[in-house]
Amino acid sequence: MKSTSQKSGYLRGDTVMKKASVLKKIKGGKTVKIDVEIDDGKIHDIVISGDFFVYPQEALEELENKLKGCSLNEAKSILKEYAEKITVLGFTLDDVAELLEKAFKA
């Protein structure tokens, strides 16, 4: 399993908003990627994409919206909560938590 990341930052008001794009190749050839903007230690925007399936389909967008405004620890709790609500094929929500950790540390 391999992961890569890119980061950048830009000014937003008096603070620097951090942007990160983190990709993980999952065993079996699948990929999961997050593009995230972090402002003052909180997720401002996030997109989860890759080569996978999520059921029900609307759950991924709902999850992304739920993660907005969260700290890393809050996001991890939400991901654990959603692991019981949705079915993912091709990755796990633990993979997303791992990618978020990398993005916050970038």
C-alpha atoms as a printed R data frame, in Angstrom:
    type eleno elety resid chain resno       x      y      z
1   ATOM     1    CA   MET     A     1   0.000  0.000  0.000
2   ATOM     2    CA   LYS     A     2   1.430  3.294 -1.068
3   ATOM     3    CA   SER     A     3   0.330  6.821 -0.284
4   ATOM     4    CA   THR     A     4   1.371 10.137 -1.722
5   ATOM     5    CA   SER     A     5   0.524 13.684 -0.775
6   ATOM     6    CA   GLN     A     6   0.774 17.220 -2.065
7   ATOM     7    CA   LYS     A     7   0.275 20.316  0.016
8   ATOM     8    CA   SER     A     8  -0.062 24.035 -0.433
9   ATOM     9    CA   GLY     A     9  -1.368 26.965  1.527
10  ATOM    10    CA   TYR     A    10  -2.922 30.344  0.918
11  ATOM    11    CA   LEU     A    11  -4.061 33.292  2.970
12  ATOM    12    CA   ARG     A    12  -7.687 33.507  4.023
13  ATOM    13    CA   GLY     A    13  -8.225 36.607  6.088
14  ATOM    14    CA   ASP     A    14  -5.545 36.602  8.774
15  ATOM    15    CA   THR     A    15  -4.939 32.852  8.679
16  ATOM    16    CA   VAL     A    16  -3.287 30.472  6.255
17  ATOM    17    CA   MET     A    17  -5.608 27.840  4.876
18  ATOM    18    CA   LYS     A    18  -3.823 24.596  4.150
19  ATOM    19    CA   LYS     A    19  -4.752 22.522  1.099
20  ATOM    20    CA   ALA     A    20  -3.677 18.900  0.818
21  ATOM    21    CA   SER     A    21  -4.270 16.139 -1.681
22  ATOM    22    CA   VAL     A    22  -3.471 12.684 -0.325
23  ATOM    23    CA   LEU     A    23  -3.729  9.425 -2.283
24  ATOM    24    CA   LYS     A    24  -3.495  5.827 -1.117
25  ATOM    25    CA   LYS     A    25  -3.214  2.772 -3.328
26  ATOM    26    CA   ILE     A    26  -5.018 -0.110 -1.697
27  ATOM    27    CA   LYS     A    27  -3.941 -3.721 -2.067
28  ATOM    28    CA   GLY     A    28  -5.768 -5.135 -5.069
29  ATOM    29    CA   GLY     A    29  -5.303 -2.039 -7.224
30  ATOM    30    CA   LYS     A    30  -7.963  0.258 -5.767
31  ATOM    31    CA   THR     A    31  -7.271  3.879 -4.835
32  ATOM    32    CA   VAL     A    32  -8.753  6.408 -2.443
33  ATOM    33    CA   LYS     A    33  -7.904 10.107 -2.486
34  ATOM    34    CA   ILE     A    34  -8.876 13.046 -0.340
35  ATOM    35    CA   ASP     A    35  -8.617 16.682 -1.309
36  ATOM    36    CA   VAL     A    36  -8.974 18.726  1.846
37  ATOM    37    CA   GLU     A    37  -8.742 22.349  2.931
38  ATOM    38    CA   ILE     A    38  -7.868 22.873  6.586
39  ATOM    39    CA   ASP     A    39  -8.428 26.219  8.292
40  ATOM    40    CA   ASP     A    40  -7.453 26.821 11.923
41  ATOM    41    CA   GLY     A    41  -7.279 23.076 12.660
42  ATOM    42    CA   LYS     A    42 -10.714 22.336 11.183
43  ATOM    43    CA   ILE     A    43 -11.788 20.803  7.875
44  ATOM    44    CA   HIS     A    44 -13.087 23.639  5.697
45  ATOM    45    CA   ASP     A    45 -13.777 21.499  2.620
46  ATOM    46    CA   ILE     A    46 -13.202 17.855  1.699
47  ATOM    47    CA   VAL     A    47 -13.711 15.623 -1.328
48  ATOM    48    CA   ILE     A    48 -13.243 11.847 -1.115
49  ATOM    49    CA   SER     A    49 -12.687 10.213 -4.500
50  ATOM    50    CA   GLY     A    50 -11.096  7.178 -6.091
51  ATOM    51    CA   ASP     A    51 -11.754  3.740 -7.478
52  ATOM    52    CA   PHE     A    52 -14.429  2.420 -5.114
53  ATOM    53    CA   PHE     A    53 -18.132  2.027 -4.436
54  ATOM    54    CA   VAL     A    54 -20.198  3.354 -1.533
55  ATOM    55    CA   TYR     A    55 -23.725  2.228 -0.629
56  ATOM    56    CA   PRO     A    56 -26.015  4.021 -0.325
57  ATOM    57    CA   GLN     A    57 -24.582  6.384 -2.952
58  ATOM    58    CA   GLU     A    58 -25.690  9.572 -1.218
59  ATOM    59    CA   ALA     A    59 -23.834  8.552  1.937
60  ATOM    60    CA   LEU     A    60 -20.462  9.745  0.599
61  ATOM    61    CA   GLU     A    61 -21.674 13.312  0.029
62  ATOM    62    CA   GLU     A    62 -23.445 13.235  3.393
63  ATOM    63    CA   LEU     A    63 -20.210 12.083  5.059
64  ATOM    64    CA   GLU     A    64 -18.166 14.815  3.359
65  ATOM    65    CA   ASN     A    65 -20.643 17.448  4.565
66  ATOM    66    CA   LYS     A    66 -20.604 16.027  8.090
67  ATOM    67    CA   LEU     A    67 -16.778 16.254  8.195
68  ATOM    68    CA   LYS     A    68 -16.758 19.974  7.324
69  ATOM    69    CA   GLY     A    69 -15.999 22.080 10.385
70  ATOM    70    CA   CYS     A    70 -14.476 19.131 12.291
71  ATOM    71    CA   SER     A    71 -11.090 18.763 13.936
72  ATOM    72    CA   LEU     A    72  -9.073 15.619 13.206
73  ATOM    73    CA   ASN     A    73 -10.338 13.858 16.347
74  ATOM    74    CA   GLU     A    74 -13.954 14.808 15.608
75  ATOM    75    CA   ALA     A    75 -13.533 13.558 12.025
76  ATOM    76    CA   LYS     A    76 -12.182 10.217 13.251
77  ATOM    77    CA   SER     A    77 -15.237  9.786 15.502
78  ATOM    78    CA   ILE     A    78 -17.587 10.550 12.611
79  ATOM    79    CA   LEU     A    79 -15.752  8.069 10.369
80  ATOM    80    CA   LYS     A    80 -16.169  5.347 13.025
81  ATOM    81    CA   GLU     A    81 -19.869  6.198 13.294
82  ATOM    82    CA   TYR     A    82 -20.317  6.006  9.513
83  ATOM    83    CA   ALA     A    83 -18.437  2.691  9.296
84  ATOM    84    CA   GLU     A    84 -21.525  1.119 10.860
85  ATOM    85    CA   LYS     A    85 -23.979  2.982  8.595
86  ATOM    86    CA   ILE     A    86 -22.540  2.553  5.098
87  ATOM    87    CA   THR     A    87 -20.942 -0.124  2.968
88  ATOM    88    CA   VAL     A    88 -17.710  0.684  1.160
89  ATOM    89    CA   LEU     A    89 -16.038 -1.551 -1.403
90  ATOM    90    CA   GLY     A    90 -12.412 -0.924 -2.360
91  ATOM    91    CA   PHE     A    91 -11.223  0.813  0.817
92  ATOM    92    CA   THR     A    92 -12.170  1.324  4.456
93  ATOM    93    CA   LEU     A    93 -13.061  4.442  6.400
94  ATOM    94    CA   ASP     A    94  -9.906  3.730  8.426
95  ATOM    95    CA   ASP     A    95  -8.023  4.475  5.180
96  ATOM    96    CA   VAL     A    96  -9.750  7.869  5.051
97  ATOM    97    CA   ALA     A    97  -8.805  8.522  8.692
98  ATOM    98    CA   GLU     A    98  -5.176  7.680  7.850
99  ATOM    99    CA   LEU     A    99  -5.220 10.075  4.891
100 ATOM   100    CA   LEU     A   100  -6.745 12.823  7.024
101 ATOM   101    CA   GLU     A   101  -3.973 12.387  9.587
102 ATOM   102    CA   LYS     A   102  -1.396 12.836  6.837
103 ATOM   103    CA   ALA     A   103  -3.193 15.909  5.518
104 ATOM   104    CA   PHE     A   104  -3.348 17.520  8.958
105 ATOM   105    CA   LYS     A   105   0.360 16.834  9.516
106 ATOM   106    CA   ALA     A   106   1.398 18.030  6.042
